[in-house]
Amino acid sequence: MYTIVDIETTGNGIHGNRITEIALYNLDENGISDSYSSLVNPQSEIPAFITGLTGISTAMVRQAPLFHELAPKIEEMTRGRIFVAHSVNFDYPIVQQEFRRAGLEFVRKKLCSVRLSRKVFPGLKSYSLGKLCSSLKIPLENRHRAAGDAHATTLLFQRILESPQGKEAISRFLNARSQESTLPPHLPKTSYQNLPETPGIYYFLNSKKEIIYVGKAINLKKRVLSHFYDKSEKELIMCRETADLDFECSGSELVALLMEAAAIKKYYPRYNRAQKSRKPTFGLFTYTDQSGIRHLAINKLQKGQNSLKVFYKPTEARLFLEALCTEFGLCAKFCHLQDGVSHCNHFRVPQCAGVCRGIETPDTYNLRIENALRALDQKAENILIREKGRHTDEEALVWIAEGMYRGYGFVPKMSEVNSLEDLEPFLTPQKAYPETAQIIGAYLLKNPEKGRERARMDVPGAIETGRLL
């Protein structure tokens, strides 16, 4: 029926993590029917801190069998049985990976004794194997050795089977459609169930209530669950630390992106890397060719270079240049949106006045280039971007003053809003970062109609009652 498994490893990360010892106990209706354990040669050094924890040294495993030599025995013992482990989402993928290295597939139904224990024995302070055995008076010998831990897990699993709600809990966890079995072992089911299926940001917290990861989502529940399906090294380690979830609704993806950027800067979570050291990598440059025609071009930034404008992604840069060409009637060929063509015919940029066909003079064309560059230097207008609120009775807004991001807010649709002063109680001031400038810039490039909804906040009555311009 069940095979209870425990492994000891080199501790070098999931993909580099090699098994140093494995133990299996087969459990049937009448009790333990078979058992097996062996040291395993990981074909790599065992770090000193792992030896200190388990007592297994590199010298001890040097003459031990390789995993592929043990694979037939492990496959035979587990065939047709349910794979049970304490924190199964750690043990099972590593065993699977060892089978793959041996050129074999290993697929079993699985159960986590941590999650089952939380269901069957609620209210305990800790569900680590040692603390559980202490609380339930289960003997545990040879801690942090595969045979000792596997035997204790077997006795724990027997207690679960004997409990009044044990079989029902096991049946629910084995349901192939049940999402609960994919959750991290220390995460209460209610933390996941409380997540809405709406846009927002989410927080992963460890047992000390420290925020270890922040993410944004269009569907919070679906996005959080995807972390638990991900078997990458980072995700598995992070999920094992996750003991609670928190969230904030945003109403829209734009506000979620801005909220996420602010939260990462505020908490600097350990598993967030993307926004900690982001630097612009592309720049807008200009030069004049031998014919006297002024060019604009996007190129990678080199150290010490000064550009007219910086960008973080090539797509963002191209969209900006396309918008500039459209607004000022610039030539896609001489803005290097099209190379190797005799004259411009870009599918997103209207045809120019003819500088590329010899119809317009370079001097006339260069005046438009000067106007475009002058516009880059001018003080930006104030903008209030309207987006969906967190519910149907409100709107979200993003406030940009003189080209600088100032914050976001949520305004009830029935509110009397006639001026910026009326909006201030609803606004959440925020600091501007390069990341927020990139987010808003990319949004306005993809939604140019939003950029035209200017709020002339110095003019009384420019913000209509109940409607944001």
Secondary structure by P-SEA (a helix, b strand, c coil): cbbbbbbbccccccccccccbbbbbbbcccccccbbbbbbcccccccaaaaaaccccccccccccccccaaaaaaaaaccbbbbcccaaaaaaaaaaaaaaacbbbbbbbbbaaaaaaaaccccccccaaaaaaaacccccccccaaaaaaaaaaaaaaaaaccaaaaaaaaaaccccccccccccccaaaaaacccccbbbbbbccccccccccccccaaaaaaaaaacccaaaaaaaaacccccccccccaaaaaaaaaaaaaacccccccccccccccbbbbbbcccccbbbbbbbccccccccccccccaaaaaaaaaaaaaaacccccccccccccccccccccccccccccccccaaaaaaaaaaaaaaaaccccbbbbbcccccccbbbbbbbccccccccccccccccccccccccccbbbbbbcaaaaaaaaaaaaaccccccccccccccccccccccc
